[in-house]
Amino acid sequence: MEYSFIVDPEKMVSEVFRRTMVAAGVDFEILKDGTIKLPEDLSNEKLESISKELKDFGVKIQTNDNRDLVEEIKIYIKKMVYDGNIRNVKISELLSNKLGFSYPYLSNLFSSKTFTSIENFYILVRIEKVKELVLLENASLSEIAHDLNFSSVPHLSNQFKKVTGLTITQYLKFRKK
């Protein structure tokens, strides 16, 4: 049977996942789309036990019966941003292709459950990444804007101020105090 293991990219869980599966004596195969293939004969009790073990580490087991598309959207967007895979991409196409539903359906579902749009969530995640990068001082604002798919530094700055209420300079001064 094929299960989706939804992993929060902000948590380091790959080693925990592997250890948990080995300790449970469960063989698994990671497929190209990131899903995990488990043996057909895995008991519900063992699956529930594994699920409980992994829950604290941000891993969620999903079947088609209990699929949480909103959570999948959030995690996929975070993964894209934190992996740096967002240059010149259309989020609507990526989500539709990855999740197998039309973008209008996903957008309506997301908005109805979170009271914000997918686009707003995408901006929030990118701004969180900007906060991390400006604190590291390893990259210029031009590089950050380019890497996080903002059209320009002024666009990045405007989005940052809109989300945080602070300019990037004010944010840096605040964080350094």
N, C-alpha and C positions, 0 to 999 in steps of 0.2 A: 504494500500500500504506500502511496506517496503522501507525505505530510509536508506542510510548509512550516519551517521554523523561522519565526520572525524575530530577528536579532536587532536590538537597539545598537546602532553603530557607535554611540557615545560610550558604551560599556565594552570592556575588553573581555569577551566571553569565549573565544574560539577554543582556548585551552580547557576552560571549564566544561564546555560542551563535550569536547572529545573525551575528557576524563570521566564525565558522568556517563556517557554512552558505553565506554569501556568497562567501567565499574558495574554497570547494569548488565553487561554481557550482550550488548546489542550491536550487531553489525549495521553499518549505515553507509550510504553512498551519497556524496554531494553532487547534485546535478548542475548543469551549466547555468540554469536560471536561479540558482541559490537555494532551491528546495532540497530537502533531504529524503532519500528513499530508504524506507525501513523494511524489515522482513514482513511478509504477509501475515505470518503467524504471531505477531506481537500481541500479547494479551492487553485488554483494557486496563487491568490493574498495573501492569508494568509501564504502560504508556502514561497513566496518571501519576505514577511514582516519579518517572523521569520528568514529567511536566512540573511537578511540585519542586523537585530539586533545582530545575533550571529557572523557575519563575523569579527568584531573588536576583538573578543575574541578567534579567531583561530579556530572556528568551521565552517565547510563547509558541506552543505547538498549536497549529491550526489544521483542521481538515476542511473540506468544502462545506461541511455541515455547520461549523462554528466560525467561519471566516469573518474577520473584522476588517472590512475594507478601509475604514477611516484610519485605523491603527497602521495598516499596511501602507497607506498613502503617506502618513507622517514619517514612518520609518524609512520608506524608500526615498523621500525627499531629503531627510537628514543624511542618509547614506550617500546620496548623490553629491550633496554639498560638501560633506566631510571627506569624501574620496576625491573631490575635485573633478567630478565628471559632469560639469554643467555648462561648459563653454559652448555657446551657440546651439543650445538644445531647446526644443519645444516641450515644455513639461507636460502639456496636454497629450501629445503623441506618446511620450515615454510612459506615462501612467496608463494610458489606454492599452498600449501594447503589453506592458508588464502585467497588468491586472486583468485584462481580458474583458473590460467593460468600456462603453463609450464615455468620452470625457464629460458630456453633459450629465450623464447619470452619476458619475463619480463626484462631479462638482456639486450637484444638488444634494447628494448624500452627505458629503463632507460638510457643506454649509448647514444642513439641517441638524447635524450632530455637534458641530463645534461653534456655530454662530460666527464663523469667519470663512473666507474663501480659501481655496487651495493656493491661489496666488499670494494672498496675504500671509499665509503660513510659510510659503516659500521665501518671501521677503524676510520674515522674522528669523528664519533659520539662517539665511545668509547674513543678516545683521549680527546674529550671535557669533558667527564665524569671523566677521569683520572685527568684532570686539577682541576676540582671541588674537587675531593676526596683528592688530595695531599695538597690542600690549607686548608682543614678542619683538617688535621693531626690526624684524628681519626683511620686511618688504615695504616698498613704497606704496602710497595710496593708488598710484597708477597700476601697479602690479596687482594689488588686491582687487581693484575695480575690474580689471581684465579677467583675473582668475575666477571671480565670483559672478561673472556675467552681468555686471553693471555696464551701461553704455558709456559712461565717462566718470571721472572723479566727481564732478558736480552732481551727477545723478546719484552716486554712492553717498555723497555728503547729505544730499536732500533726504534720501531714504533713511539714513542713519538718524538725522535730526527728527524726522517724522515719527520714527519708531521709539527712539529713546528720549526725545525731548532735549537732547544735548547735541552740540557740535562734537565732532571727533576730538578736537582740541580740548573742549570742556570735559569730555569723558576721560581723556588721558590725565588731565590735571586731577580730576576727582579720584581716579583709581590710584594715582601715585601718592595721594595724601593718606 
